[in-house]
Amino acid sequence: MRKGVDCQIGINVSLSPDTVLGDNVTIGNNVTIYPKVSIGDGCRILDGVVIGRLPISTGTTIRSLPTEHLSVQIGAGCVIGCNSVLYTDVTLGERVLIGDLSAVREGNVLEDLVVIGQSVTVHSGGHLGKRTRVSYLSVVGGAVVTEEDVWIGPGFGGADDPDAYLTRFGLQELRYGHILFRRFAMIGPGVTVLPEVEVGEGAFVGAGALVTKDVPAWTIVAGVPARHLRDIPTEWRERVMNLRR
């Protein structure tokens, strides 16, 4: 293990021999860190966290799973909440916050300043852009991509398999139906988005909507299925576009 200065490590902590800790890293109690994990300066890993674990199957899963540990990179200043699990092959940018009881599956990239709320699952193969926020009790489907400054409300559900009726029986090969959220998009509480849908720049999806087709930029949609209500007010759009990040 390579450890920087002024690190604090709690009790009953299991660290892989190749773990790399930056300076001023704090690790709570009952933490497990698997091989090929690097944790940046100033990170806080709270009690009960597991980092770098392999997914395990009983032979009943459809997706192929990694069978060896891949790199996990955690940028400076991140906070990983109690009893959260980060799988192998995950990259976090700087100052990412992972809420308690959340899971980030293999193959995900979370850029700087992403916030994941409590009890959120981010399924495999996604990419969340800078300052994306995912609220509590949400399920982010596999291969979801967000650009910068996307807000996803509590209870979100994103489906990732457009052929689930057949693939669940193994009658068709699994393929991901990507969901794309353009920058500044806002997704209200309890929204469900189906595979192969793009939510445009600055669009707002109202609470409880079922999104079955692309949402144009700078529009407001709501309902089941979601339909156009009106455009984002010009003043709102100008104010958002003038943000300096």
Steps between C-alpha positions, in 0.01 A plus 500: 500500500613854426372755749536877499548721804244565773266213407257367758384139484226356722462155651426176314617643168616266223731662243641320198882502494499715185264768639620855441393772745572868444566752775242572772276205413254393772367145501227402745435169672416168330615611155613253231719607209573247224797502256592780259338784696653848516351764731592866457599766749249610762242227435270375773389137486232447764408192703410176325606601148613240246716615208610305195294185543430264214140430398404144582248287313334169573485439125156651463597848378475607137790744486861389482690605811867582561689213660812687610557821689537812288610848600295715738607866506352734761588865453603748767245623750236229445266383774364143491201455733442224753441146370535601136653265242721601208564210263817441302574713189358825639643850464400795717616853427577753771259584783243238407248426776347152529211481748451228759383157381566570132656272238707597195538201270794411278598707198371834625667841475379778730662832418592781742241621752239232424260440789333162552227502766419236758394152387571559130611227260706600196504199271798402285656689215375854565665840478376788716624846405628770731262623772232243415278434803302181550254515789426224748326168422575524127601222263724622218488235227805357328685720251319822598697807389455850636668816387585773751259647756222243473262464797315172552229500765420238765348170395628516142497179297695460178446185296793372295379198301269576206450127437443389859198285416723253314841555657373411847456144368828502309309498171680808371846640559513780755566846362488826687258767387690810602327789676657841449435809710634819343646775718271697731220243469281461809313178577223525759419254780367158406579524129555189288701524177495217247804380302636685196361837610681835496392783729613824340705787636321694772184291476281442806312173553217541751447274801363153435542514123561198278742606227466278192657722232756777462437827683596813303741750652359775724152352526281389790334159475281305743246220514466132414625483236689829522383770262594859429344757731690816417850635441743605771457877553756705310613672822577164667692382199712814483581487869607135484706553185683791665623286790874510548631161614 
